[in-house]
Amino acid sequence: MANDMESLALIMQQIRTELGPPEQDTLTARQPARSGVAPAYDWGQVLTFGAAGNGLPCLGRGWSYPEETRTWSEEASAGLALQVSPVHGLVILSFRCEPFTSDKTPTQVVRLAAGGQIQGEWMITQPGDYHALLSLPVGTETITMEFQFRNAHSPLDAGLSADPRKLGIALNRLSLHPLPSSTS
């Protein structure tokens, strides 16, 4: 698995080099987690976001109530935060999500901001696993991420149900893996 992660990181770094630096959008100030304190996270730990999920304390503003296996975003952006051992470089983020799409909006555009800059963007049409190579400031001990949803819309607006929440994605699970020499 370590070789797979290193290979993924090399591929993602090559893509990032070819595409040039990400947009320099900055994160907006958000409450780091529902409790107001970012919970401790062990590198490689898989967080789940269903009703009994271990990742629920990480969720901040913009998330709805947890369902059996997932938690939906309910605003145009949704944040989460984790306390980690200090980072000194690159971190691979892996997450599984389901987009909210409809006939009117068949694609959910998802951007991820962390470390004060945009770290990834996906055009999501179906549930799946997604990855990003995060470049974080040296010494980072709290990772604050913000998912931004360009096409968030409600089931009510789509004519699917009376649900007025502006849904973007349903987050199922998430994990972070620092590349070698990225932690102290």
BELLINKA-V898932 format. One record per pair of residues at least 12 apart in sequence whose ideal C-beta (glycine too) atoms are under 7 Angstrom apart, sorted by sequence separation. I is the first residue (numbers start at 1). J is the second residue. If there is no record, write none. Layout:
BEGIN
i=I j=J
i=I j=J
END
This chain:
BEGIN
i=59 j=71
i=62 j=74
i=109 j=121
i=110 j=122
i=120 j=132
i=154 j=166
i=53 j=66
i=62 j=75
i=119 j=132
i=153 j=166
i=154 j=167
i=109 j=123
i=110 j=124
i=152 j=166
i=51 j=66
i=62 j=77
i=63 j=78
i=119 j=134
i=152 j=167
i=50 j=66
i=51 j=67
i=62 j=78
i=107 j=123
i=108 j=124
i=152 j=168
i=49 j=66
i=50 j=67
i=51 j=68
i=62 j=79
i=107 j=124
i=39 j=57
i=50 j=68
i=61 j=79
i=107 j=125
i=39 j=58
i=50 j=69
i=60 j=79
i=106 j=125
i=115 j=134
i=149 j=168
i=50 j=70
i=60 j=80
i=112 j=132
i=114 j=134
i=115 j=135
i=149 j=169
i=49 j=70
i=59 j=80
i=60 j=81
i=115 j=136
i=147 j=168
i=35 j=57
i=49 j=71
i=58 j=80
i=114 j=136
i=115 j=137
i=147 j=169
i=34 j=57
i=58 j=81
i=33 j=57
i=58 j=82
i=101 j=125
i=33 j=58
i=34 j=59
i=99 j=124
i=115 j=140
i=33 j=59
i=34 j=60
i=99 j=125
i=33 j=60
i=32 j=60
i=70 j=98
i=31 j=60
i=98 j=127
i=114 j=143
i=30 j=60
i=31 j=61
i=97 j=127
i=114 j=144
i=30 j=61
i=114 j=145
i=96 j=128
i=113 j=145
i=96 j=129
i=97 j=130
i=112 j=145
i=113 j=146
i=94 j=129
i=95 j=130
i=112 j=147
i=113 j=148
i=94 j=131
i=110 j=147
i=111 j=148
i=93 j=131
i=92 j=131
i=93 j=132
i=110 j=149
i=41 j=82
i=43 j=84
i=92 j=133
i=93 j=134
i=108 j=149
i=109 j=150
i=41 j=83
i=109 j=151
i=38 j=81
i=39 j=82
i=40 j=83
i=41 j=84
i=90 j=133
i=91 j=134
i=108 j=151
i=38 j=82
i=39 j=83
i=90 j=134
i=107 j=151
i=38 j=83
i=90 j=135
i=91 j=136
i=124 j=169
i=105 j=151
i=33 j=80
i=33 j=81
i=105 j=153
i=30 j=79
i=32 j=81
i=87 j=136
i=88 j=138
i=86 j=139
i=87 j=140
i=86 j=140
i=104 j=158
i=86 j=141
i=102 j=158
i=84 j=141
i=83 j=141
i=102 j=160
i=110 j=168
i=83 j=142
i=84 j=143
i=110 j=169
i=108 j=168
i=81 j=142
i=82 j=143
i=108 j=169
i=81 j=143
i=81 j=144
i=79 j=144
i=80 j=145
i=79 j=145
i=79 j=146
i=100 j=167
i=100 j=168
i=77 j=146
i=78 j=147
i=100 j=169
i=77 j=147
i=99 j=169
i=77 j=148
i=98 j=169
i=76 j=148
i=77 j=149
i=97 j=169
i=98 j=170
i=76 j=149
i=97 j=170
i=73 j=147
i=97 j=171
i=98 j=172
i=97 j=172
i=73 j=149
i=76 j=152
i=95 j=171
i=96 j=172
i=96 j=173
i=95 j=173
i=95 j=174
i=9 j=90
i=94 j=175
i=9 j=92
i=93 j=176
i=8 j=92
i=91 j=176
i=92 j=177
i=27 j=113
i=91 j=177
i=5 j=92
i=91 j=178
i=92 j=179
i=25 j=113
i=27 j=116
i=90 j=179
i=26 j=116
i=76 j=166
i=78 j=168
i=89 j=179
i=74 j=165
i=75 j=166
i=87 j=178
i=91 j=182
i=25 j=117
i=74 j=166
i=89 j=181
i=90 j=182
i=24 j=117
i=25 j=118
i=72 j=165
i=74 j=167
i=88 j=181
i=89 j=182
i=73 j=167
i=88 j=182
i=22 j=117
i=23 j=118
i=72 j=167
i=73 j=168
i=87 j=182
i=88 j=183
i=22 j=118
i=73 j=169
i=87 j=183
i=88 j=184
i=22 j=119
i=86 j=183
i=72 j=170
i=85 j=183
i=86 j=184
i=71 j=170
i=85 j=184
i=70 j=170
i=71 j=171
i=64 j=165
i=70 j=171
i=70 j=172
i=69 j=172
i=38 j=142
i=32 j=142
i=32 j=144
i=30 j=146
i=16 j=133
i=27 j=144
i=27 j=146
i=55 j=174
i=13 j=133
i=12 j=133
i=49 j=171
i=8 j=131
i=49 j=172
i=9 j=133
i=48 j=172
i=49 j=173
i=48 j=173
i=47 j=173
i=46 j=173
i=47 j=174
i=47 j=175
i=46 j=175
i=45 j=175
i=44 j=175
i=43 j=176
i=44 j=177
i=43 j=177
i=41 j=176
i=43 j=178
i=43 j=183
i=9 j=179
i=5 j=177
END
